[in-house]
Amino acid sequence: MTLAVRSPRPGQKDPAGGDTTGAPVEPVGPAAAPPRRSEERRRSPQRRRRVRRDALLFGALIAPNLIAIIVFSYYPALYNIGLSFFEWDFVAPSPEWVGLGNYTDLFTDASFGQVLMNTLIFTGVSVVGSLVLGLLLGSLLATKVPFTGFAQTMAFAPHMLPGAAVGILWLFMFDPNYGLSRWAFSLFGADSPAWTTTSDWSLWSITIAYTWQRLGFVTVICYTAILDLPKDLYEAAALDGAHGWKLFRHLTLPLLSPITFFLSITGIISAAQAFDIISIMTSGGPGTSSSTLSWMVYEEAFQKFDIGSASAAATVLLVILLIITYVQVRYGDKKVNYDS
């Protein structure tokens, strides 16, 4: 014989005399034991000691790098911002407070607009040019052309040269009387322009030299990244009839987006702070035709001994780089593809 046991209806008293309406039922028996044991383990003295020990070990491991970043990066940046509100010439015993006077003088200076435009042109052309040419050369090397190893070495060599050496090299190449530029223009029956001594060409001379120096680094990075791309995707695309430019545009470029994102950020930061090539080739001249914000900082601080104006120009450069980096990161979160 089978006995049917009916559950009590809502509002009905159970046999023990309790009301079952909406009353949560506490788990009993073994089901309630694991949470209590887990909570006891979390609160046990041994676990707390282990957590403290791991935290101390983590702090000890990151302390050297953290101290170095604070001492050599954050503190100088904050100190520079503070100096931008003072007037000082390295000689006076103490800086003199001028508030926003340095920024007012900077933005009302007639040459500041040209310096800012020179910085944007120099940075934009060199970063975009090196990135586009580096992608093309990296793709060419990835096709296993003859002497690939030698081509890699020759492509990367300019990046290993100091900026001063690159500047001297391009000074000889741009020489209108004896340099390679004279020979190249003579092939078309024209005279070589005075690249570094005229205001029309001086900015482009340092831009070409800097782009050439960075091109090798970008090429090798792109070449290595292309070799690591999954081959099965290319095989599937080839079966679908994708070749040449379509393959490069719709497959290679999206897969390389993390690399191009990294190269664009580091390229902008590096180009905006370029100094040695400008110093060797043009010294920011003629006039301010090839002067950038980084050169302006040096000129104001160590030629005119106006520390307040130099600090204000450096602060403006820092703010511009922060804004550009922020925009790139926000844009990269939407466009960069990290799927392998």
Residue frames as qw, qx, qy, qz and C-alpha x, y, z in Angstrom:
[[0.000, 0.889, 0.458, 0.000, 0.00, 0.00, 0.00],
 [0.435, 0.295, 0.012, 0.851, 1.31, 3.48, -0.94],
 [0.227, -0.760, -0.433, 0.428, 0.94, 6.45, 1.38],
 [0.329, 0.649, 0.204, 0.655, 0.65, 9.94, -0.20],
 [0.397, -0.521, -0.325, 0.682, 2.02, 12.78, 1.87],
 [0.213, 0.840, 0.336, 0.369, 0.53, 16.18, 1.08],
 [0.388, 0.107, -0.216, 0.890, 2.49, 19.39, 1.58],
 [0.058, -0.658, -0.538, 0.523, 0.78, 22.01, 3.75],
 [0.292, 0.749, 0.392, 0.447, -0.98, 24.77, 1.80],
 [0.227, 0.337, -0.182, 0.895, 0.03, 28.44, 2.23],
 [0.399, -0.437, 0.129, -0.796, -1.33, 29.78, 5.50],
 [0.881, -0.273, -0.319, -0.219, -1.91, 26.26, 6.84],
 [0.466, -0.688, 0.520, -0.197, -0.34, 25.23, 10.07],
 [0.570, 0.334, -0.750, -0.019, 2.13, 22.46, 9.77],
 [0.784, -0.353, -0.510, -0.010, 1.99, 19.58, 12.22],
 [0.547, -0.094, -0.435, 0.709, 4.58, 21.30, 14.39],
 [0.146, -0.807, -0.462, 0.337, 2.34, 24.34, 14.69],
 [0.264, -0.422, 0.203, 0.843, 4.26, 26.73, 12.43],
 [0.502, 0.755, 0.207, -0.368, 2.99, 28.92, 9.59],
 [0.687, 0.032, 0.513, 0.514, 4.41, 28.10, 6.13],
 [0.374, 0.881, 0.282, 0.064, 3.34, 31.34, 4.37],
 [0.367, 0.865, -0.173, 0.296, 6.44, 32.89, 2.73],
 [0.590, -0.736, 0.333, 0.013, 8.67, 31.68, 5.51],
 [0.481, 0.628, -0.612, -0.012, 12.19, 30.89, 4.33],
 [0.968, -0.248, -0.041, -0.025, 13.33, 27.45, 5.23],
 [0.156, -0.799, 0.580, 0.009, 16.76, 27.34, 6.80],
 [0.752, 0.299, -0.585, -0.043, 18.93, 24.52, 5.51],
 [0.686, -0.551, 0.404, -0.250, 19.55, 21.90, 8.12],
 [0.965, -0.018, 0.232, 0.117, 21.87, 19.00, 8.36],
 [0.701, -0.150, 0.329, 0.615, 25.02, 18.59, 6.26],
 [0.395, 0.702, 0.351, 0.477, 23.92, 21.22, 3.68],
 [0.166, -0.970, -0.030, -0.172, 24.52, 24.05, 6.17],
 [0.778, -0.505, 0.135, 0.349, 27.93, 22.83, 7.35],
 [0.698, 0.269, 0.192, 0.636, 30.18, 23.78, 4.36],
 [0.106, 0.839, 0.076, 0.528, 29.54, 27.57, 4.54],
 [0.568, -0.812, 0.104, -0.086, 30.39, 27.58, 8.24],
 [0.850, -0.224, 0.225, 0.420, 33.58, 25.59, 7.66],
 [0.541, 0.539, 0.185, 0.619, 34.55, 27.91, 4.77],
 [0.146, -0.906, -0.011, -0.396, 33.99, 30.98, 6.93],
 [0.745, -0.636, 0.156, 0.125, 36.06, 29.46, 9.70],
 [0.799, 0.094, 0.211, 0.555, 38.89, 28.80, 7.24],
 [0.291, 0.753, 0.125, 0.577, 38.76, 32.44, 6.02],
 [0.331, -0.860, 0.109, -0.373, 38.98, 33.71, 9.58],
 [0.919, -0.276, -0.123, 0.254, 41.56, 31.26, 10.82],
 [0.329, -0.859, 0.258, 0.295, 44.79, 32.77, 12.24],
 [0.636, -0.151, 0.579, 0.488, 46.91, 30.70, 9.85],
 [0.451, 0.628, 0.503, 0.386, 45.15, 32.10, 6.81],
 [0.045, -0.996, -0.080, 0.016, 45.40, 35.68, 8.08],
 [0.496, -0.655, 0.411, 0.396, 49.13, 35.24, 8.65],
 [0.610, 0.144, 0.611, 0.484, 49.54, 33.81, 5.16],
 [0.287, 0.852, 0.372, 0.229, 47.66, 36.75, 3.60],
 [0.226, -0.951, 0.135, 0.164, 49.84, 39.25, 5.49],
 [0.608, -0.384, 0.533, 0.445, 52.98, 37.37, 4.45],
 [0.544, 0.445, 0.564, 0.434, 51.93, 37.40, 0.78],
 [0.105, 0.968, 0.207, 0.095, 51.12, 41.11, 0.97],
 [0.396, -0.812, 0.308, 0.297, 54.54, 41.88, 2.49],
 [0.631, -0.079, 0.603, 0.481, 56.25, 39.79, -0.20],
 [0.413, 0.712, 0.469, 0.319, 54.32, 41.57, -2.95],
 [0.087, -0.995, -0.015, 0.052, 55.23, 44.96, -1.48],
 [0.536, -0.599, 0.443, 0.398, 58.92, 43.98, -1.24],
 [0.622, 0.192, 0.603, 0.461, 58.98, 42.84, -4.87],
 [0.305, 0.782, 0.393, 0.376, 57.38, 45.95, -6.34],
 [0.352, -0.860, -0.098, 0.356, 59.07, 48.44, -4.00],
 [0.478, -0.316, 0.357, 0.738, 62.25, 48.99, -6.10],
 [0.224, 0.385, 0.599, 0.666, 60.34, 49.72, -9.31],
 [0.158, -0.851, -0.491, -0.095, 57.70, 51.74, -7.50],
 [0.417, -0.742, -0.016, 0.525, 60.32, 53.89, -5.75],
 [0.414, -0.097, 0.465, 0.776, 62.19, 54.41, -9.03],
 [0.108, 0.605, 0.613, 0.496, 58.98, 55.50, -10.82],
 [0.271, -0.892, -0.345, 0.110, 58.08, 57.92, -8.01],
 [0.474, -0.632, 0.131, 0.600, 61.58, 59.40, -7.70],
 [0.316, -0.209, 0.530, 0.759, 62.46, 59.66, -11.40],
 [0.042, 0.403, 0.700, 0.588, 59.05, 60.19, -13.03],
 [0.241, -0.779, -0.563, -0.137, 56.26, 61.44, -10.78],
 [0.432, -0.699, -0.178, 0.541, 58.28, 63.67, -8.49],
 [0.309, -0.160, 0.321, 0.881, 60.09, 65.53, -11.33],
 [0.007, -0.505, -0.635, -0.584, 56.78, 66.01, -13.15],
 [0.339, -0.816, -0.466, 0.053, 55.10, 67.45, -10.05],
 [0.465, -0.543, -0.001, 0.699, 58.15, 69.58, -9.27],
 [0.254, 0.125, 0.468, 0.837, 58.14, 70.93, -12.83],
 [0.143, -0.709, -0.587, -0.365, 54.46, 71.85, -12.53],
 [0.437, -0.775, -0.289, 0.353, 55.26, 73.70, -9.31],
 [0.437, -0.309, 0.205, 0.820, 58.16, 75.61, -10.92],
 [0.203, 0.463, 0.567, 0.651, 55.87, 76.80, -13.71],
 [0.226, -0.879, -0.398, -0.134, 54.23, 79.17, -11.21],
 [0.497, -0.736, 0.058, 0.456, 57.54, 80.79, -10.27],
 [0.491, 0.840, -0.176, 0.149, 60.15, 82.97, -11.94],
 [0.715, -0.566, 0.338, 0.234, 63.73, 81.74, -11.49],
 [0.534, 0.785, -0.309, -0.053, 67.02, 82.02, -13.37],
 [0.904, 0.041, -0.314, 0.287, 69.20, 79.43, -11.57],
 [0.399, 0.370, -0.341, 0.767, 71.05, 82.32, -9.86],
 [0.406, -0.559, 0.092, -0.717, 68.50, 83.84, -7.51],
 [0.070, -0.250, 0.867, -0.426, 68.57, 82.25, -4.05],
 [0.329, 0.315, 0.830, -0.322, 64.86, 81.41, -4.23],
 [0.110, 0.402, 0.689, 0.593, 62.17, 81.41, -6.95],
 [0.175, 0.157, 0.218, -0.947, 59.69, 84.29, -7.08],
 [0.318, 0.455, 0.818, -0.150, 55.98, 83.53, -7.21],
 [0.130, 0.187, -0.323, -0.918, 54.28, 84.82, -10.37],
 [0.617, 0.301, 0.506, -0.521, 51.16, 82.64, -10.47],
 [0.724, 0.458, 0.510, 0.084, 49.87, 82.14, -13.99],
 [0.095, 0.865, -0.218, -0.441, 52.20, 84.77, -15.41],
 [0.259, -0.367, 0.791, 0.415, 54.41, 82.23, -17.20],
 [0.397, 0.390, 0.821, 0.123, 51.41, 80.64, -18.89],
 [0.266, 0.874, 0.264, -0.309, 50.07, 84.07, -19.89],
 [0.025, -0.745, 0.472, 0.471, 53.40, 85.00, -21.45],
 [0.366, -0.114, 0.873, 0.303, 53.61, 81.64, -23.17],
 [0.383, 0.544, 0.744, 0.064, 50.20, 81.75, -24.82],
 [0.213, 0.929, 0.138, -0.268, 50.55, 85.39, -25.81],
 [0.345, -0.514, 0.558, 0.552, 53.96, 84.80, -27.39],
 [0.598, 0.579, -0.180, -0.525, 53.70, 85.22, -31.17],
 [0.326, 0.464, -0.806, -0.171, 56.06, 82.29, -31.81],
 [0.420, -0.124, 0.825, -0.358, 54.27, 79.80, -29.56],
 [0.772, 0.389, 0.223, -0.450, 51.59, 79.04, -32.14],
 [0.611, 0.603, -0.488, -0.159, 54.19, 78.13, -34.73],
 [0.025, -0.425, 0.874, -0.236, 56.11, 76.00, -32.22],
 [0.609, 0.069, 0.648, -0.452, 52.92, 74.13, -31.32],
 [0.781, 0.517, -0.019, -0.349, 52.07, 73.58, -35.00],
 [0.364, 0.611, -0.703, -0.018, 55.62, 72.37, -35.69],
 [0.302, -0.261, 0.856, -0.328, 55.28, 69.85, -32.86],
 [0.739, 0.272, 0.446, -0.424, 51.99, 68.50, -34.22],
 [0.694, 0.623, -0.270, -0.240, 53.33, 68.23, -37.80],
 [0.171, 0.572, -0.795, 0.107, 56.62, 66.65, -36.75],
 [0.417, -0.136, 0.821, -0.366, 54.92, 64.15, -34.45],
 [0.755, 0.362, 0.326, -0.439, 52.02, 63.27, -36.75],
 [0.652, 0.630, -0.363, -0.213, 54.04, 62.83, -39.95],
 [0.118, 0.523, -0.834, 0.131, 56.85, 60.85, -38.32],
 [0.488, -0.060, 0.780, -0.387, 54.50, 58.50, -36.44],
 [0.773, 0.447, 0.247, -0.376, 52.11, 57.89, -39.34],
 [0.526, 0.688, -0.469, -0.176, 54.94, 57.65, -41.88],
 [0.010, -0.443, 0.884, -0.147, 56.99, 55.17, -39.86],
 [0.593, 0.066, 0.692, -0.406, 53.89, 53.10, -39.07],
 [0.766, 0.536, 0.060, -0.348, 52.68, 52.86, -42.68],
 [0.469, 0.654, -0.591, -0.051, 56.14, 52.16, -44.11],
 [0.219, -0.389, 0.852, -0.276, 56.92, 49.75, -41.26],
 [0.748, 0.180, 0.512, -0.382, 53.76, 47.74, -41.94],
 [0.746, 0.609, -0.156, -0.219, 54.57, 47.52, -45.64],
 [0.288, 0.628, -0.716, 0.101, 58.21, 46.56, -45.09],
 [0.432, -0.254, 0.785, -0.363, 57.27, 44.10, -42.33],
 [0.829, 0.317, 0.312, -0.338, 54.74, 42.43, -44.63],
 [0.623, 0.670, -0.392, -0.101, 57.36, 42.27, -47.40],
 [0.019, 0.532, -0.820, 0.211, 59.91, 40.64, -45.11],
 [0.632, -0.065, 0.652, -0.414, 57.27, 38.15, -43.93],
 [0.836, 0.450, -0.030, -0.311, 56.90, 36.88, -47.51],
 [0.819, -0.269, 0.416, 0.289, 60.36, 35.29, -47.16],
 [0.515, 0.841, -0.164, 0.001, 62.18, 37.41, -49.72],
 [0.835, 0.194, -0.266, 0.441, 65.85, 36.54, -50.28],
 [0.403, 0.240, -0.379, 0.798, 68.32, 37.73, -47.65],
 [0.437, -0.746, -0.372, -0.338, 65.57, 38.31, -45.11],
 [0.708, -0.528, -0.232, 0.408, 68.00, 38.14, -42.17],
 [0.460, 0.013, 0.087, 0.884, 70.31, 40.71, -43.73],
 [0.088, -0.569, -0.361, -0.734, 67.35, 42.96, -44.55],
 [0.574, -0.725, -0.379, -0.029, 66.15, 42.76, -40.94],
 [0.646, -0.370, -0.116, 0.657, 69.57, 43.76, -39.64],
 [0.278, 0.196, 0.223, 0.913, 69.85, 46.67, -42.05],
 [0.264, -0.667, -0.437, -0.543, 66.31, 47.80, -41.26],
 [0.630, -0.703, -0.314, 0.097, 66.85, 47.72, -37.49],
 [0.651, 0.029, -0.134, 0.746, 70.32, 49.33, -37.59],
 [0.053, 0.565, 0.054, 0.822, 69.11, 52.99, -37.67],
 [0.613, -0.692, -0.221, -0.310, 67.18, 52.45, -34.45],
 [0.836, -0.349, -0.168, 0.390, 70.40, 51.41, -32.70],
 [0.468, 0.352, -0.040, 0.810, 72.23, 54.59, -33.73],
 [0.193, -0.516, -0.417, 0.723, 72.25, 57.57, -31.35],
 [0.282, 0.867, 0.403, -0.079, 70.13, 60.50, -32.44],
 [0.123, -0.841, 0.277, 0.449, 73.24, 62.69, -32.74],
 [0.380, -0.216, 0.763, 0.477, 74.81, 60.22, -35.19],
 [0.379, 0.578, 0.706, 0.157, 71.61, 60.12, -37.23],
 [0.097, 0.941, 0.158, -0.284, 71.55, 63.91, -37.32],
 [0.220, -0.657, 0.511, 0.509, 75.15, 64.13, -38.57],
 [0.437, 0.101, 0.818, 0.360, 74.49, 61.47, -41.20],
 [0.310, 0.739, 0.590, 0.096, 71.48, 63.30, -42.59],
 [0.065, -0.877, 0.087, 0.468, 73.32, 66.62, -42.51],
 [0.255, -0.377, 0.691, 0.561, 75.74, 65.16, -45.06],
 [0.325, 0.364, 0.834, 0.255, 72.92, 63.63, -47.10],
 [0.157, 0.872, 0.454, -0.099, 71.01, 66.92, -47.20],
 [0.308, -0.562, 0.215, 0.737, 74.04, 68.99, -48.10],
 [0.577, 0.741, 0.219, -0.263, 73.04, 70.91, -51.27],
 [0.244, 0.817, -0.474, -0.218, 76.59, 70.96, -52.63],
 [0.169, 0.458, -0.873, -0.016, 78.09, 67.55, -51.84],
 [0.491, -0.070, 0.747, -0.443, 75.35, 65.39, -50.37],
 [0.250, 0.213, 0.924, 0.194, 73.13, 62.63, -51.73],
 [0.280, 0.730, 0.471, -0.409, 70.32, 65.16, -52.09],
 [0.129, 0.685, -0.344, -0.629, 72.31, 67.05, -54.76],
 [0.060, -0.172, 0.899, 0.398, 72.79, 63.86, -56.79],
 [0.241, 0.438, 0.858, -0.123, 69.11, 62.82, -56.44],
 [0.272, 0.790, 0.268, -0.480, 67.77, 66.19, -57.60],
 [0.021, 0.575, -0.543, -0.612, 70.30, 66.37, -60.43],
 [0.287, 0.135, 0.919, 0.235, 68.70, 63.27, -61.97],
 [0.231, 0.744, 0.627, -0.032, 65.63, 65.43, -62.62],
 [0.385, 0.493, 0.182, 0.759, 67.63, 68.47, -63.69],
 [0.330, -0.871, -0.175, -0.318, 66.88, 70.40, -60.51],
 [0.221, 0.514, -0.553, 0.617, 68.97, 71.91, -57.75],
 [0.518, -0.347, -0.734, 0.270, 68.84, 70.50, -54.24],
 [0.282, -0.857, -0.133, -0.411, 67.10, 72.76, -51.72],
 [0.171, 0.428, -0.621, 0.634, 68.98, 73.98, -48.67],
 [0.590, -0.402, -0.686, -0.140, 67.19, 71.56, -46.36],
 [0.579, -0.480, -0.500, 0.429, 68.49, 72.67, -42.98],
 [0.305, -0.219, -0.091, 0.922, 69.13, 76.38, -43.57],
 [0.220, -0.203, -0.332, -0.894, 65.82, 77.57, -45.03],
 [0.404, 0.012, 0.554, -0.728, 62.54, 77.91, -43.18],
 [0.739, 0.210, -0.225, -0.599, 60.62, 76.13, -45.96],
 [0.794, 0.211, -0.566, -0.066, 62.52, 72.84, -45.60],
 [0.043, 0.468, -0.731, 0.495, 64.04, 72.73, -42.11],
 [0.669, -0.154, 0.459, -0.564, 61.03, 71.13, -40.42],
 [0.927, 0.264, -0.092, -0.250, 60.76, 68.48, -43.14],
 [0.477, 0.550, -0.655, 0.201, 64.47, 67.68, -42.89],
 [0.189, -0.327, 0.778, -0.502, 64.26, 66.72, -39.20],
 [0.798, 0.074, 0.272, -0.532, 60.97, 64.90, -39.83],
 [0.825, 0.410, -0.368, -0.126, 62.52, 62.73, -42.56],
 [0.283, 0.486, -0.751, 0.346, 65.58, 61.99, -40.42],
 [0.421, -0.220, 0.662, -0.580, 63.51, 61.01, -37.38],
 [0.872, 0.194, 0.063, -0.446, 61.11, 58.88, -39.44],
 [0.692, 0.464, -0.553, 0.022, 64.08, 57.02, -40.95],
 [0.026, 0.418, -0.782, 0.463, 65.52, 56.36, -37.50],
 [0.568, -0.057, 0.580, -0.582, 62.26, 54.94, -36.12],
 [0.752, 0.302, -0.309, -0.497, 61.32, 53.01, -39.26],
 [0.435, 0.304, -0.846, 0.062, 63.61, 50.07, -38.49],
 [0.175, -0.055, 0.791, -0.584, 62.10, 49.51, -35.05],
 [0.654, 0.248, 0.222, -0.679, 58.54, 49.59, -36.40],
 [0.652, 0.386, -0.549, -0.352, 59.46, 47.26, -39.28],
 [0.272, 0.220, -0.914, 0.208, 60.97, 44.58, -37.04],
 [0.342, 0.073, 0.668, -0.657, 58.06, 44.72, -34.58],
 [0.706, 0.335, 0.002, -0.624, 55.50, 44.39, -37.40],
 [0.548, 0.383, -0.719, -0.189, 57.49, 41.61, -39.08],
 [0.057, 0.129, -0.918, 0.369, 57.65, 39.60, -35.84],
 [0.484, 0.192, 0.496, -0.695, 53.94, 40.14, -35.18],
 [0.690, 0.370, -0.292, -0.549, 52.97, 39.03, -38.69],
 [0.403, 0.288, -0.869, -0.011, 54.92, 35.79, -38.29],
 [0.089, 0.020, 0.853, -0.514, 52.94, 35.02, -35.11],
 [0.594, 0.131, 0.019, -0.794, 49.54, 35.43, -36.76],
 [0.684, 0.036, 0.707, -0.177, 47.50, 32.19, -37.00],
 [0.007, -0.261, 0.739, 0.621, 48.13, 30.52, -40.36],
 [0.197, 0.369, 0.907, 0.042, 44.79, 28.70, -40.46],
 [0.226, 0.753, 0.339, -0.517, 42.95, 32.01, -40.84],
 [0.127, 0.607, -0.458, -0.637, 45.01, 32.85, -43.91],
 [0.096, -0.022, 0.946, 0.309, 44.39, 29.42, -45.38],
 [0.222, 0.579, 0.755, -0.214, 40.65, 29.80, -44.86],
 [0.193, 0.775, 0.046, -0.600, 40.72, 33.29, -46.39],
 [0.009, 0.412, -0.707, -0.575, 42.68, 32.01, -49.39],
 [0.176, 0.252, 0.943, 0.131, 40.05, 29.33, -49.95],
 [0.205, 0.754, 0.527, -0.335, 37.42, 32.07, -49.98],
 [0.535, 0.644, 0.304, 0.455, 39.35, 33.91, -52.66],
 [0.201, -0.975, 0.034, 0.086, 40.97, 36.65, -50.54],
 [0.795, 0.093, 0.072, 0.595, 44.39, 37.66, -51.85],
 [0.386, 0.420, 0.056, 0.820, 46.71, 40.65, -51.92],
 [0.062, -0.318, 0.187, -0.927, 45.29, 43.92, -50.67],
 [0.687, -0.410, -0.267, -0.537, 41.98, 42.38, -49.51],
 [0.826, -0.209, -0.470, 0.232, 43.83, 39.88, -47.36],
 [0.413, 0.121, -0.349, 0.832, 46.03, 42.59, -45.89],
 [0.226, -0.353, 0.016, -0.908, 43.17, 45.00, -45.22],
 [0.729, -0.346, -0.182, -0.561, 40.52, 42.66, -43.86],
 [0.924, -0.236, -0.289, 0.079, 42.69, 40.13, -42.02],
 [0.664, 0.125, -0.313, 0.668, 46.24, 41.31, -41.34],
 [0.013, 0.474, -0.140, 0.869, 45.42, 44.84, -40.20],
 [0.667, -0.553, -0.092, -0.492, 42.65, 43.83, -37.73],
 [0.916, -0.234, -0.262, 0.196, 44.88, 41.13, -36.25],
 [0.578, 0.172, -0.220, 0.767, 47.75, 43.61, -35.91],
 [0.190, -0.820, -0.196, -0.503, 45.62, 46.25, -34.19],
 [0.682, -0.706, -0.073, 0.177, 47.20, 45.68, -30.72],
 [0.701, -0.088, 0.146, 0.693, 50.66, 46.16, -32.26],
 [0.233, 0.549, 0.260, 0.759, 49.72, 49.28, -34.21],
 [0.421, -0.843, -0.239, -0.233, 47.99, 50.64, -31.10],
 [0.738, -0.535, 0.008, 0.411, 51.16, 50.14, -29.05],
 [0.586, 0.118, 0.235, 0.767, 53.41, 51.62, -31.75],
 [0.052, 0.742, 0.302, 0.596, 51.21, 54.68, -32.19],
 [0.514, -0.846, -0.134, -0.037, 51.18, 55.54, -28.47],
 [0.723, -0.435, 0.149, 0.516, 54.91, 55.00, -27.95],
 [0.516, 0.357, 0.319, 0.710, 55.68, 56.78, -31.23],
 [0.070, -0.866, -0.240, -0.434, 53.74, 59.91, -30.27],
 [0.604, -0.785, 0.003, 0.134, 55.34, 60.09, -26.84],
 [0.735, -0.198, 0.253, 0.598, 58.84, 59.57, -28.28],
 [0.407, 0.516, 0.335, 0.676, 58.45, 62.02, -31.19],
 [0.194, -0.918, -0.213, -0.271, 57.01, 64.77, -29.01],
 [0.591, -0.765, 0.163, 0.196, 60.15, 64.58, -26.85],
 [0.817, 0.317, 0.105, 0.470, 62.68, 64.37, -29.71],
 [0.232, -0.938, 0.087, 0.241, 65.65, 66.61, -29.08],
 [0.588, -0.431, 0.471, 0.497, 69.00, 65.30, -30.31],
 [0.522, 0.390, 0.567, 0.503, 68.22, 65.26, -34.04],
 [0.083, 0.947, 0.268, 0.153, 66.80, 68.80, -33.84],
 [0.429, -0.831, 0.184, 0.303, 69.85, 69.99, -31.91],
 [0.594, -0.225, 0.541, 0.551, 72.34, 68.58, -34.44],
 [0.436, 0.430, 0.617, 0.495, 70.54, 69.43, -37.68],
 [0.082, 0.716, 0.353, 0.597, 68.75, 72.77, -37.25],
 [0.250, -0.126, -0.499, 0.820, 68.89, 73.96, -33.61],
 [0.122, 0.649, 0.635, -0.402, 65.24, 74.87, -34.02],
 [0.097, 0.642, -0.121, -0.751, 65.96, 77.34, -36.81],
 [0.231, 0.245, -0.047, 0.940, 66.04, 79.27, -38.94],
 [0.394, -0.369, 0.068, -0.839, 64.11, 81.36, -36.42],
 [0.530, -0.097, 0.701, -0.467, 61.47, 79.02, -35.01],
 [0.649, 0.306, -0.408, -0.564, 60.72, 77.21, -38.30],
 [0.712, 0.069, -0.698, -0.034, 61.83, 73.81, -36.91],
 [0.070, -0.287, 0.670, -0.681, 61.40, 74.45, -33.19],
 [0.583, -0.374, -0.678, -0.247, 59.19, 72.04, -31.25],
 [0.568, -0.751, -0.019, -0.336, 57.97, 72.15, -27.66],
 [0.900, -0.303, -0.043, 0.309, 60.81, 69.89, -26.51],
 [0.576, 0.296, -0.009, 0.762, 63.38, 72.21, -28.10],
 [0.152, -0.761, -0.083, -0.625, 61.57, 75.24, -26.67],
 [0.764, -0.638, -0.092, -0.010, 61.92, 73.78, -23.17],
 [0.801, -0.102, 0.010, 0.589, 65.67, 73.42, -23.65],
 [0.335, 0.526, 0.113, 0.773, 66.04, 76.87, -25.18],
 [0.353, -0.799, -0.106, -0.475, 64.09, 78.63, -22.43],
 [0.808, -0.584, -0.029, 0.068, 65.86, 76.78, -19.63],
 [0.790, -0.299, 0.199, 0.496, 69.50, 76.51, -20.73],
 [0.465, 0.367, 0.245, 0.767, 69.92, 79.36, -23.21],
 [0.132, -0.679, -0.130, -0.711, 67.67, 82.07, -21.75],
 [0.269, -0.001, -0.745, 0.610, 67.78, 80.71, -18.15],
 [0.494, -0.181, 0.054, -0.849, 64.06, 81.30, -17.75],
 [0.018, 0.015, -0.987, 0.159, 63.09, 78.26, -15.68],
 [0.404, 0.348, 0.546, -0.646, 59.50, 79.36, -15.18],
 [0.583, 0.498, -0.221, -0.602, 58.78, 79.63, -18.92],
 [0.314, 0.318, -0.879, -0.164, 60.56, 76.35, -19.60],
 [0.143, 0.097, 0.910, -0.376, 58.50, 74.60, -16.91],
 [0.522, 0.432, 0.287, -0.677, 55.29, 76.08, -18.31],
 [0.540, 0.462, -0.521, -0.472, 56.15, 74.83, -21.82],
 [0.171, 0.178, -0.967, 0.062, 57.00, 71.38, -20.41],
 [0.329, 0.228, 0.724, -0.562, 53.69, 71.31, -18.53],
 [0.597, 0.470, -0.055, -0.648, 51.79, 72.18, -21.71],
 [0.434, 0.374, -0.778, -0.257, 53.60, 69.34, -23.51],
 [0.051, -0.028, 0.945, -0.322, 52.72, 66.96, -20.66],
 [0.488, 0.346, 0.463, -0.654, 49.04, 67.91, -20.81],
 [0.583, 0.473, -0.363, -0.552, 48.94, 67.46, -24.59],
 [0.307, 0.271, -0.910, -0.063, 50.51, 64.01, -24.32],
 [0.221, 0.109, 0.836, -0.489, 48.09, 63.00, -21.55],
 [0.580, 0.418, 0.184, -0.674, 45.10, 64.09, -23.63],
 [0.546, 0.446, -0.585, -0.401, 46.34, 62.28, -26.76],
 [0.141, 0.175, -0.964, 0.143, 47.10, 59.12, -24.79],
 [0.381, 0.209, 0.669, -0.604, 43.68, 59.19, -23.10],
 [0.639, 0.456, -0.075, -0.615, 41.89, 59.59, -26.43],
 [0.443, 0.395, -0.774, -0.221, 43.94, 56.76, -27.95],
 [0.049, -0.056, 0.944, -0.321, 43.22, 54.42, -25.05],
 [0.511, 0.330, 0.476, -0.635, 39.49, 55.15, -25.15],
 [0.634, 0.502, -0.310, -0.500, 39.47, 54.66, -28.92],
 [0.270, 0.373, -0.886, -0.051, 41.59, 51.53, -28.63],
 [0.365, 0.020, 0.810, -0.458, 39.15, 49.92, -26.20],
 [0.676, 0.453, 0.290, -0.503, 36.57, 49.94, -29.01],
 [0.641, 0.663, -0.283, -0.264, 38.75, 49.27, -32.06],
 [0.064, 0.558, -0.827, 0.031, 41.64, 47.10, -30.91],
 [0.927, -0.022, -0.216, -0.307, 41.10, 43.40, -31.43],
 [0.239, -0.610, 0.730, -0.192, 42.88, 41.19, -28.90],
 [0.929, 0.057, 0.299, -0.210, 41.50, 37.89, -30.20],
 [0.261, -0.482, 0.749, 0.373, 44.17, 35.55, -31.54]]
